[in-house]
Structures are given as C-alpha cells and as structure tokens.
Amino acid sequence: ATDHTELLSEAVFEDFIKTLRKEYDYILLDCPPLLGIPETGAVGKVADLVVLNVIQHSTKREDVIRAIEDLRFNEIKNVGYILNRCGQISRSPYVYTMKNAA
C-alpha cells in the first residue's frame, strides 16, 4: 500500500496496536483534525476512545456536528470531548491570561 489511509486500514496497523496493548496500559494516538483527513477515521476504528478537541469561540458548532456524524458513519461509538481555552481573553494560543472570575 502506498496511501497512508491504506496503511492504517490494513490489518498490519491493527496488529501493531494489539502488540502495544500487551506492553502498555494506555496508548495515546494524536491525530490531525478529523474533518477532511481520512486517516483519523481509520485510526479511530482501532481506538477504545476518540476525544474531540473543541476550542471555545473557535470551533464551529457545525464542524462538531459533522465530526460526530463522520464518527457515527464509521461506526466509532466511544466519543469524548475536551473544551479548550475556556474563559481565555485572547484567541491566540500563546496567551495564558485568564478573565477575572470575581
């Protein structure tokens, strides 16, 4: 196989993950954004849990809904969510100042 999606879809990748499971309690697979990247769905099929990273005031609601629909279409059922940058003043990922809660 020459295509990344073909490589990840093959039994070789699934066998690789099974081998890792024998050695490790947890395996984290960091993937590119789900939408428009077929490899992410292929990886999700062997994962126990898929976690969507949702950025407050940045990630569009329609994109989250579409990502969930894509996961369901690929029969990926265990989905969790992380809401990032809650209460952040700036949309820049490099600003760490938080709003005063008082």
N, C-alpha and C positions, 0 to 999 in steps of 0.2 A: 504494500500500500504506500502510496506517495502522499496522499492527502492527510492532514492532521486529523480530520474527523474520522477517516477510515481507520487510522491507527488507534484512536481512542475507542472506536466502536468494536474493534476486534476483541476476541477472547484473550489476547495477549495482555491487554490493559487490565481486564478483569482479573486475570490470573496474578498480575503484578500486585494489584490491590489486595487480593487474598493472601499473598505472601507477606505483605506488610502487616496485615491484621494479626498474623501469628506472632509478630515481633513487638507490635506497639498497641497500647490501649486506645490511643486516639491518633487519627490521621487527618490532617487538615489539608485540603486541596484549594489553594487560592486560584480563582479563575477570573478571566476577564468578564466584563458586563455580559449579562445573559442575552439581552436583545441583540440580534444580528450576528451572534457568534455561535455557530452550531456546535463547537467543541464543548461548550459549557453544558449543554443538554446531554451530551454523551457522557461527560464526567458525572453529572447528576444521577445518571442511571445506576452507577455503582456506589454512590454515596448513601450513607444512612440518613443524612440530613443535609438539606440545602438551606443556606441562610442568605436572604436577600439584604443587601446593604441599601437602606433608604436614607437619603440625605435631606433633612428638613429644609424646606424652602428652595430646594433644587431639583430633586427627583420629581418628575411629573406623575400625578395620580394615574394618568392613562398608561404610562410606562410600567408602573407597578402592576396594574390590572393585566396588561399584555404579558408581562413576565409570568404572572401566576397562570394565565391561560396557556402559555407555552409549556410551563412545567406540567400542568394537568394533561395537555395533549401528549406529552412524552411519558405520561404515567408516573411522574415523580410526585409522591404524595407528602412526604415529610418536609414541610417548608417552615422555616423560622424567619424572623425579621429583626433587623437591628436598625434603630432610628438614630442616625448620627447628627452631630452638630446642633443639638437641641439648645436653644437659647443663645446661640452664638451671635455676636453683634455683626461680624463681618462674614461674608460668604467665602472669603479667602481661606483655604485650608491651613494657612500658616499663621492665623491669628488665634491666640488662645485665651483672649479676654472674654469673660462671660458677663451677661447682664446682671446687674444687682437685683437680687430677688426681693429685697426689702422695700 
